[in-house]
Amino acid sequence: MKHTLIFDFDGTICDSYLESLRMMNELAPEFGYKVVDESVFESLKDQSHPQFRDTLDIAVHKIPAVLIQGRKRMRAKAAGLAPVAGLPEVLRELARLELRLGILTSNSRENVELFLERNGLDMFEFIHGESTMFGKARLLKKIMKKFKLEAGHVAYVGDEARDVKAANTAGVESVAVSWGFNSLRLLNTAEPKVILAKPAELLTYALARKNNTGSL
């Protein structure tokens, strides 16, 4: 069976950290939560999602509406977003290795497809865009059932501790990347199977998976 790499999108493929936080600040007056000064943006990478919600002082019941508006804002900003430096070359090489590539994201499928098209990254077999308050583990299981994937041949690549936890809960290999929304310290608290510091390491990891020699 082919190995399948399922990717998170924002922060993992798309370098959208700064724009995502700026977008949250833009929506703050409408939804009544705090604006965060850009000088502390980097320090927010050390915060879990509950901690980030506390920093913003945002009511939980407002989050779904914020996410809907956020997707619309990010679609408008799509032209100014770029892939993580060095990642496009790695993704193209992964496609040549005949690995199955997919995306599971809380962003919208439309936003992701627009970004991939603009950046010549059309090598993904499936894109699942869905926001849920119940985490991504259920969605990973849903994808595995739909595409008849065996957990032992699947890895989920993400930049947040919640991505790692979702992968571990779903029984697939958790691959954390340290170039996105969460710090290395926070990622480690979620106990990922693999941590990658730069995109080039993803290719080394994938080759090991493909050749059944283990992981990094």
C-alpha positions in Angstrom: 0.0 0.0 0.0 1.2 3.5 -0.8 2.2 5.7 2.1 0.0 8.8 2.5 1.1 12.2 3.8 -1.8 14.4 4.9 -0.8 18.0 5.4 -2.3 20.8 7.5 -2.4 24.0 5.4 -2.0 27.3 7.3 1.5 27.5 8.7 2.5 24.1 7.3 2.2 24.7 3.6 1.1 28.4 3.4 3.2 30.9 5.2 0.2 32.6 6.7 1.1 33.2 10.4 1.5 37.0 10.3 -1.5 37.5 8.0 -3.7 35.3 10.1 -3.0 37.3 13.2 -3.5 40.6 11.4 -6.8 39.3 10.1 -7.8 38.4 13.7 -7.0 42.0 14.7 -9.1 43.4 11.9 -12.1 41.4 13.1 -11.6 42.3 16.8 -13.9 45.5 16.7 -16.7 43.5 15.1 -16.6 40.6 17.5 -15.6 42.4 20.7 -12.3 40.8 21.6 -8.8 42.2 22.2 -6.4 43.5 19.5 -2.9 42.0 19.9 0.1 44.2 19.3 2.3 42.9 16.5 5.4 43.2 18.8 4.2 40.1 20.7 3.1 38.1 17.6 6.1 35.8 17.9 5.5 35.0 21.6 2.0 33.8 20.7 3.6 30.7 19.2 4.1 29.5 22.7 0.4 29.5 23.4 -2.1 26.7 23.0 -5.5 27.4 21.5 -7.2 27.8 24.9 -4.4 30.1 26.0 -4.7 32.1 22.8 -8.5 32.5 23.3 -7.8 33.8 26.8 -5.3 36.3 25.4 -7.9 37.6 23.0 -10.6 37.4 25.6 -13.0 36.0 23.0 -16.3 34.3 23.8 -16.3 30.7 22.8 -19.8 31.1 21.2 -18.4 33.7 18.8 -15.6 31.5 17.4 -17.6 29.9 14.6 -18.6 33.3 13.2 -15.1 34.6 13.5 -13.8 31.6 11.6 -16.4 32.1 8.8 -15.4 35.8 8.5 -11.8 34.9 8.8 -11.9 32.6 5.8 -13.5 35.3 3.7 -10.8 37.8 4.7 -8.0 35.3 4.0 -9.5 34.6 0.6 -9.1 38.3 -0.2 -5.5 38.2 1.0 -4.7 35.0 -0.9 -2.8 36.8 -3.7 -0.3 38.1 -1.1 0.4 34.8 0.6 3.3 32.5 -0.3 4.3 28.9 0.4 6.7 28.2 3.2 10.2 28.8 1.8 11.7 25.7 0.3 8.5 23.6 0.6 7.3 23.7 -3.1 10.4 21.9 -4.3 10.0 19.3 -1.6 6.3 18.8 -2.5 7.1 18.3 -6.1 9.7 15.7 -5.2 7.3 13.9 -3.0 4.8 13.8 -5.9 7.6 12.2 -8.0 8.1 9.5 -5.3 4.4 8.5 -6.0 3.4 9.1 -2.4 -0.3 9.9 -1.9 -0.6 13.5 -0.8 -3.6 15.2 0.8 -4.6 18.2 2.9 -6.8 18.4 6.0 -7.4 22.0 7.1 -9.8 24.1 9.0 -9.5 26.6 6.2 -11.9 26.4 3.3 -11.3 24.1 0.3 -11.9 27.1 -2.0 -9.1 29.1 -0.3 -6.7 26.2 -0.5 -7.4 25.4 -4.1 -6.9 29.0 -5.1 -3.6 29.2 -3.3 -2.4 25.9 -4.8 -3.4 26.9 -8.3 -1.6 30.3 -8.0 1.6 28.6 -6.8 1.7 25.6 -9.1 1.1 23.1 -6.3 -1.6 20.8 -7.8 -0.1 17.5 -6.7 -2.6 16.8 -3.9 -5.0 13.9 -4.4 -7.6 15.3 -1.9 -8.3 18.4 0.0 -10.6 18.3 3.0 -11.5 21.7 4.4 -13.7 21.7 7.5 -13.8 23.6 10.8 -14.9 21.7 13.8 -15.0 22.3 17.6 -14.3 18.6 18.1 -10.8 18.5 16.7 -9.2 16.9 13.6 -8.9 13.3 14.9 -12.5 12.6 13.8 -11.8 14.1 10.4 -8.6 12.1 9.9 -10.6 8.9 10.6 -13.3 10.1 8.2 -10.6 10.6 5.4 -9.0 7.2 6.1 -12.4 5.5 5.8 -13.3 7.4 2.6 -10.0 6.6 0.8 -9.5 3.2 2.4 -6.2 4.2 4.1 -4.5 2.0 6.7 -3.4 4.0 9.8 0.0 2.4 9.7 0.6 3.9 6.2 -0.5 7.4 7.1 1.2 10.4 8.6 -0.3 13.8 9.4 2.0 16.8 9.0 1.1 19.8 11.0 2.5 22.9 12.7 0.4 23.0 15.8 0.2 20.9 19.0 -3.5 20.2 18.3 -2.5 18.7 14.9 -0.1 16.4 16.7 -2.7 15.4 19.3 -5.2 14.7 16.5 -2.8 12.4 14.7 -2.0 10.5 17.8 -5.7 10.1 18.7 -6.5 8.9 15.2 -3.6 6.4 15.3 -1.6 7.8 12.5 2.0 9.0 12.6 2.3 12.5 14.0 4.8 14.7 12.2 5.3 18.2 13.6 7.0 21.0 11.7 8.5 23.9 13.7 8.2 26.6 11.0 4.5 27.4 11.6 2.1 28.6 14.2 3.5 26.8 17.3 6.9 26.9 18.9 9.1 23.9 19.2 8.5 23.9 23.0 4.7 23.7 22.6 4.9 21.1 19.9 7.0 18.8 22.1 4.3 18.9 24.8 2.0 17.1 22.4 4.5 14.3 21.9 4.9 14.1 18.1 6.5 11.0 16.7 8.7 13.1 14.4 9.7 16.8 14.5 11.0 18.5 11.4 13.0 21.8 11.6 13.1 22.6 7.9 11.2 21.5 4.7 14.2 19.5 3.3 13.9 17.2 6.3 10.4 16.2 5.1 11.9 14.6 2.0 14.3 12.6 4.1 11.4 11.5 6.3 9.2 10.5 3.4 12.0 8.5 1.8 12.4 6.6 5.0 8.6 5.9 5.1 8.5 4.8 1.5 11.4 2.4 2.0 10.0 1.1 5.2 13.1 2.0 7.1 11.3 4.0 9.8 11.4 7.7 10.4 13.9 10.4 11.4 
